[in-house]
Each structure stands twice: as structure tokens, then as C-alpha cells.
Amino acid sequence: MRRWKSLRRALMEKLVLSGLTWQAVADLTGVSRAAVSRFIAGRDLRLTNIEKLMRHFRLEVVECDSSDAAEEQAKV
């Protein structure tokens, strides 16, 4: 399972590597093209739009126990 340090990083990677235009992402997810474009430019995204993108790219948030978190910190 792939791990990212932040949800923003995960979504950005998925968006960029998908090869889709921002309009195609908008059409597939229901998130406006303008919102996707602003997010790529570093602006914030509404939680409802984050959820739509996560569903589309099949991302999920998984709680780690404290030993997982400590192990991740040791790798940094």
C-alpha cells in the first residue's frame, strides 16, 4: 500500500499522473474544472470536493497505530 505524507500530496500526484485534463477530471468527479485548477495551483479545496476526488482515485484514509507513525518518522 502506497503512503503519502499528506492528503494534498496524494491528490496532487494522482491528478497529475492521471494524464487527464482538468476538464475530464471535472466531468468524471463532479468537481468543477476551476476548483481542480485552483487546487493544482496551491489553493484549498472544499472537503466535499476532496471526497469526490478521493472516491474517483480510490484513495482512502487509514488510521495508523503509534508504532506505524514512529516508524514513518524514523524514515524521514
C-alpha positions as CSV (number, residue, x, y, z in Angstrom):
1,M,0.0,0.0,0.0
2,R,1.4,3.4,-1.0
3,R,1.7,6.0,1.8
4,W,1.9,9.8,1.4
5,K,2.9,12.4,4.0
6,S,-0.2,14.4,3.2
7,L,-3.6,14.1,1.6
8,R,-2.8,17.1,-0.6
9,R,0.3,15.4,-1.9
10,A,-1.6,12.2,-2.6
11,L,-4.3,14.0,-4.6
12,M,-1.8,16.2,-6.5
13,E,0.1,13.1,-7.5
14,K,-3.0,11.2,-8.6
15,L,-4.3,14.3,-10.6
16,V,-1.0,15.0,-12.4
17,L,-0.1,11.4,-13.1
18,S,-3.7,10.5,-14.3
19,G,-2.9,12.2,-17.6
20,L,-6.5,13.6,-17.6
21,T,-7.3,17.2,-18.5
22,W,-8.7,19.2,-15.6
23,Q,-12.0,19.3,-17.6
24,A,-12.0,15.5,-17.8
25,V,-11.4,15.3,-14.1
26,A,-14.3,17.7,-13.6
27,D,-16.6,15.7,-15.8
28,L,-15.7,12.4,-14.1
29,T,-15.8,13.6,-10.5
30,G,-18.3,16.5,-10.3
31,V,-15.6,18.9,-9.1
32,S,-15.5,22.0,-11.2
33,R,-12.6,22.5,-13.5
34,A,-11.9,25.8,-11.8
35,A,-11.7,24.1,-8.4
36,V,-9.3,21.5,-9.7
37,S,-7.1,24.1,-11.4
38,R,-7.0,26.2,-8.2
39,F,-6.1,23.2,-6.2
40,I,-3.2,22.3,-8.5
41,A,-2.1,26.0,-8.2
42,G,-1.9,25.5,-4.4
43,R,-5.3,26.8,-3.2
44,D,-7.5,24.9,-0.8
45,L,-10.3,22.6,-1.8
46,R,-13.6,22.0,-0.1
47,L,-14.0,18.8,1.9
48,T,-16.8,17.6,-0.3
49,N,-14.6,18.0,-3.4
50,I,-11.7,16.2,-1.7
51,E,-14.1,13.3,-1.0
52,K,-15.2,13.2,-4.7
53,L,-11.6,13.2,-5.9
54,M,-10.6,10.5,-3.3
55,R,-13.5,8.3,-4.5
56,H,-12.5,8.7,-8.1
57,F,-8.9,7.9,-7.5
58,R,-9.7,5.2,-5.0
59,L,-7.8,6.8,-2.1
60,E,-8.7,6.2,1.5
61,V,-7.6,7.5,4.8
62,V,-6.4,4.7,7.1
63,E,-5.6,5.2,10.8
64,C,-2.1,4.2,11.8
65,D,-1.2,3.0,15.2
66,S,1.5,4.8,17.1
67,S,4.2,2.3,16.1
68,D,3.4,2.9,12.4
69,A,3.7,6.7,12.9
70,A,7.0,6.3,14.8
71,E,8.4,4.1,12.0
72,E,7.4,6.6,9.4
73,Q,9.1,9.4,11.4
74,A,12.3,7.3,11.6
75,K,12.4,7.1,7.8
76,V,12.4,10.9,7.4
